[in-house]
């Protein structure tokens, strides 16, 4: 089955984002069917897509919220997530963002440095609160993904290094307004080699033993997210294999009695339900190639320009491939390119061209560069 648009949407001005809420619900059903029997708690990573209808649908399925900014915390609460289901991560939380989250009494801060712990302790004391903290560690595990979206190597800015961890834990015991409740680790994004999650599990097992030997049990572990999707065949594989993903942790991670396990999925939940819909403005012929110039650009979908990501491209106005095109946008940057030598049907001005799997890191990363109007969102 390939992607199609209703007649009324074919006549709609482009570009726009098209969200299939039916597919989103199928995906959420699969997530919970795999997570609940294993007693895994799933938080949705708002950074992937923070649109209110998307968040309201996710909340209906009982997921928590993983936030990386104060405004994401605010959006989660506004769309019905309870404070006890909200976690706040991020390497550079501002005082204003921390104060907002403290006042809301969110479940947990994922703290990434001694410096952050110092500020969090001071601000919590000023509000006469105790902030629950999970230490985000940098496990130095290679996620085997694009270098721009790996987060768990020693060279990355995220988390507390394993060599620094003993000193950080000792220092934490001197901060009266903080309560250590767990460990957090997130090693990267768009991970398709599930063995790296086994590597992460083994590293967390070692750390748990170290904490237990110090007499510091951990109430919960947060293994982050990172599960990838199939960008090449979105119709064949619209829903990721959540069973296989959760099974890795079930088999390799040693959970202590009463310990909760949290995961933070973003892309895997929303990417396939979103499509960027555009029209061909011009087909430009040169000596070396043919350019299909769309009215959508890097302002609507930044990922290909940012780290050369692939999105499946289809021409809905014609279905028989017989030529190749460099599919580009109208922005005044050479990096405004969606794909090179893309096989497409004979493509003409006015054809509807869609970029698939754009539900994650599409609209949420959009910009007004070149004073572009913001593309609208349509939900079906």
ABEGO torsion letter per residue (X at the ends): XBBBBBAAAAABBOBBBBBBAAAAAAAAAAAAAAAAAAGBBBBBBAAABABAAAAAAAAAAGBBBBBABAAAAAAAAAAGBBAAABBBBEABBBAAAAAAAAAAGBABBBBABAAAAAAAAAAAAAAGBBBBBBBBBBAGBBAGBBAAABAABAABABEBBAAAAAAAAAAAAABAABBBAEBBBBAEBGBABAAAAAAAAAAAAAAAAAAAAAGBBBABBBAEBGBBBBAABAAABABBBAAAAAAAAAAABBBBBGBBBBBBBBAAAAAAABBBBBBBABBBBBAABBBBBBABBAAABAAAAAAGBBBBBBBAABABBABBBBBBBABBBAABBABBGBBBBBBBBGBBBBBBGAABGBAAABBABGGBBBBBBBBX
